[in-house]
Amino acid sequence: MATQAQMDRLVGKALFSAEFRALLLADPEKAARSLRYRLTEPQVARIRSLSAKELESLAAEFVEATDLNSPLHGISFW
């Protein structure tokens, strides 16, 4: 079972990497194994319930919000 912190890292990596995002959506278990995590069936089901369009949109917003050249940089948490 992946911990909450591991699930956060899994989704976080998907926000930064389009390639990993595609893998996560296509094969959540393989994506998790690439980070040496094991998912439970409910965790796999939760990931499978994610909308590719919504995840893409969230990733774009995250990149914009953390871009040093973005006018939204003031909301950065780093």
Summary of the structure (lengths in Angstrom):
residues: 78
radius of gyration: 13.4
end to end distance: 29.2
largest distance: 40.8
contacts: 190
relative contact order: 0.14
helix: 73%
strand: 0%
